Amino acid sequence: MDKEICIAGRVGGACTMPMKGMRSEVAIKVAVRNGISYLASSFFTPPLKVADITEDRAAGELHLMLMSASPGVLDGDDLSIRVEVEAFGRLQLHTQSYQRLFQMKEGAVQAVEVTLGKGACFSWLPHPCVPHERAIFTGRNKIFLSEGSQLIWGEVITCGRKLNGEVFRYSKYHVKTEVFIQGQLAILENVCLRPPVFSVEGVGQMEGYTHQASLLYVGSRGVEVLQAEKCLQALEGVIYGRSEGPAGSLVIRILGNKAEPLYDVLKAMGALLSGSKSVGYAG
């Protein structure tokens, strides 16, 4: 079927008619009352959904989970996620499971926009992304920080389904992330992997590794950054590098061969940098 998917793939029921890729939207607004962050408003359309999973309300930090009734991202999908955290609010946005990018002919797109008020804190460390054979994915992330805002943003990209022999068999993975601090562009990360066009395993690319992770951090913590790096130094079978940017920003890139260790180390570093007991969701 050209540009069509089966409804059964979305909800698990009988396949009664084909449908084109879906346009799904999520809009989240977080406010603060008496020092406690709360979900002021939320809007979402299928197959996406937002759930409040906060366990300790007294801690003042809001934990939300982005859930999906879909098995993954399908051809023609158009996903839009908007997050606003008001001044001094604290939000950790979690994911439910690995994000699978299925076989495609034309591709799927995802746009994420985050706006943080003065002194707000936002953490986003989603589960690893698994691009299947012939997957085509384009992502655009724009993050706007105000004075004193703190950002913890990461991702893990796998080579695909190793056990299925799909190592670097996807067509294209292109994600551009822009971080603006008080209106000025501070970080521009442009990850473009196209295995059919150029060797992603060669020198200057993955260099023999199959998985990569990145962590973007903007904040004022000092000792915690050094402690976070110790997590990396204790991790075997990886290499990493770091770059420092303006306004206390930091970019860390890690190369390895397994998804779970990279995801776990991102969560550990995120917890240290945020001062929270936990970052990410292990479901």
Sequence and secondary structure as in RCSB ss.txt:
>XXXX:A:sequence
MDKEICIAGRVGGACTMPMKGMRSEVAIKVAVRNGISYLASSFFTPPLKVADITEDRAAGELHLMLMSASPGVLD
GDDLSIRVEVEAFGRLQLHTQSYQRLFQMKEGAVQAVEVTLGKGACFSWLPHPCVPHERAIFTGRNKIFLSEGSQ
LIWGEVITCGRKLNGEVFRYSKYHVKTEVFIQGQLAILENVCLRPPVFSVEGVGQMEGYTHQASLLYVGSRGVEV
LQAEKCLQALEGVIYGRSEGPAGSLVIRILGNKAEPLYDVLKAMGALLSGSKSVGYAG
>XXXX:A:secstr
 TT EETHHHHSS   SEE   EEEEEEEEEEETTEEEEEEEEE TTEEEEE  S GGG  EEEEEEESSSSB T
T EEEEEEEE TT EEEEEESS EEE   SS EEEEEEEEE TT EEEE    EEE TT EEEEEEEEEE TT E
EEEEEEE  S GGGT TT  SEEEEEEEEEETTEEEEEEEEEE TTTS TTSTTTTTT  EEEEEEEESS SHHH
HHHHHHHHT TT EEEEEE GGGEEEEEEEES HHHHHHHHHHHHHHHHT S  S   
